[in-house]
Amino acid sequence: MTTTLTNPPRRELQSFLDFPICTDLDQLDGHIGILGIPYGDPYSIDEVTNDQSNAPTWVRRYTERALRKLERWDFDIGGPLLGGKDIKVVDCGDVQADPRDLDLHYRNAEAVVRRMLAKGMLPIVIGGDHGIPIPVLRAYDDQGPVTLVHIDAHLDWRDDVNGARNGYSSPIRRASEMEHIGQIFQIGLRSAGSARPEEVEAAIAYGAVLVPDVELQEAGMKAVLDRIPDGGRYYITIDADGMDPTIMPAVNGPAPGGVTYPQIRTLIHGLVKKGRVVGMDIVEITPKKDVNGITAITAGRIICNLIGKTIQAGYFD
C-alpha cells in the first residue's frame, strides 16, 4: 500500500469562483456571465495600459476569499450562492484589445455584451477604468428604458478630456445621451473630482438624482432606495472609489467617506426586489494599491450578492 505524503501544488483560481470559462461566444450558454474589460479610452499614452487593466485578474484571484466553496452557507444572501438550482455561471474571459486600434476593445466589449444579452444572460463586468460602461451600455439599446444607478465619489459628466469623449470622466455624460437610458441616480458623491459647475448643471438639467455622501450617511441607503421607482430595469455601475476606502483602498482617487459594504448590500438586494437588475460593473480597482486583497475580496462579495439574490428572486427560473 502506497501512502501519499504530498499534495499537488495549489492551483490559483483562473476564473471567477472557478466557474467554467467560455471564450467561444458561438458556444456561449449560461444564465450569468462574468466579463473582464481591462482597457478604457486613454487620455494619454501612459493610460493605454495602467494598473487598473490588471483588475479583472486581481479580482478573480481573490474570489476564493470572497466565497470559499459554492456549497457553503452565505449569510449575506441567506443560503448557498446558487441556492441548489441548476444555474450556469460562466466566465467569458477578458475583452481583447489591439495597440494599433485603440477603439477595437470598445467595439469588442459591446459585441460581447450584445451576445450575452441575446442569450438572456446577466452580464457582470469587471474593469478596467470607468470608461468601460460606455460600450457596455450601448449594447442595451433594445433593453430600455434602463435606470442607471451609479456609485461613485465623482460625477463623471465631463464631455471630453484631451479630446477623448469615452474616458473615465465621461461615462454618465455618454449614458445620458443614449435614448434607452432613463433615470440616473448618482450615489455617494463627495470630495472634489474633475467636475466643474457646468458638469453639475448638465447633470441637474438632465434630471439626474444626485445623492452626495453627506445625504447618504444622514438618511441611509434605505431612504435612497425608496427614491428609485419600483418595477424598473436597473443597471448598476460601481466605481471602487465610491466605496468606503477602508474596504476598497486600492483606488487612484481615494476620498474619506463613501458607500459602506452594508449599504451596497442593501442597495443590491433592494434593486433585485424592486424590479430587474439587468447588469452591473465594478471598475477603477488599482491592484498595486490593495491591502491584503481587501478591495478584490469586497468586489467579489458585491458580485456574490448580486448573483445570489437574482437567483433567489427567480430571475432564471
Residue, then its C-alpha position, 0 to 999 in steps of 0.5 A: m500500500t502506497t501512502t501519499l505524503t504530498n499534495p499537488p501544488r495549489r492551483e490559483l483560481q483562473s476564473f471567477l469562483d472557478f466557474p467554467i470559462c467560455t471564450d467561444l461566444d458561438q458556444l456561449d450558454g449560461h444564465i450569468g456571465i462574468l466579463g473582464i474589460p481591462y482597457g478604457d479610452p486613454y487620455s494619454i499614452d501612459e493610460v493605454t495600459n495602467d494598473q487598473s487593466n490588471a483588475p479583472t485578474w486581481v479580482r478573480r484571484y481573490t474570489e476564493r476569499a470572497l466565497r470559499k466553496l459554492e456549497r457553503w452557507d452565505f449569510d449575506i444572501g441567506g443560503p448557498l450562492l446558487g441556492g441548489k438550482d441548476i444555474k450556469v455561471v460562466d466566465c467569458g474571459d477578458v475583452q481583447a484589445d489591439p495597440r494599433d486600434l485603440d477603439l477595437h476593445y470598445r467595439n469588442a466589449e459591446a459585441v460581447v455584451r450584445r451576445m450575452l444579452a441575446k442569450g438572456m444572460l446577466p452580464i457582470v463586468i469587471g474593469g478596467d477604468h470607468g470608461i468601460p460602461i460606455p460600450v457596455l451600455r450601448a449594447y442595451d439599446d433594445q433593453g430600455p428604458v434602463t435606470l442607471v444607478h451609479i456609485d461613485a465619489h465623482l460625477d463623471w459628466r465631463d464631455d471630453v478630456n484631451g479630446a477623448r469623449n469615452g474616458y473615465s470622466s465621461p461615462i454618465r455624460r455618454a449614458s445620458e445621451m443614449e435614448h434607452i437610458g432613463q433615470i440616473f441616480q448618482i450615489g455617494l458623491r463627495s470630495a472634489g473630482s474633475a467636475r466643474p459647475e457646468e458638469v453639475e448643471a448638465a447633470i441637474a438639467y438632465g434630471a439626474v438624482l444626485v445623492p452626495d455622501v453627506e445625504l447618504q450617511e444622514a438618511g441611509m441607503k434605505a431612504v435612497l432606495d425608496r427614491i428609485p421607482d419600483g418595477g424598473r430595469y436597473y443597471i448598476t455601475i460601481d466605481a471602487d472609489g465610491m466605496d468606503p476606502t477602508i474596504m476598497p483602498a486600492v483606488n487612484g482617487p481615494a476620498p474619506g467617506g463613501v458607500t459602506y459594504p452594508q449599504i451596497r448590500t442593501l442597495i443590491h438586494g433592494l434593486v433585485k426586489k424592486g424590479r430587474v437588475v439587468g447588469m452591473d460593473i465594478v471598475e477603477i480597482t488599482p491592484k498595486k494599491d490593495v491591502n491584503g486583497i481587501t478591495a478584490i475580496t469586497a468586489g467579489r462579495i458585491i458580485c456574490n450578492l448580486i448573483g445570489k439574490t437574482i437567483q433567489a428572486g427567480y430571475f432564471d427560473 
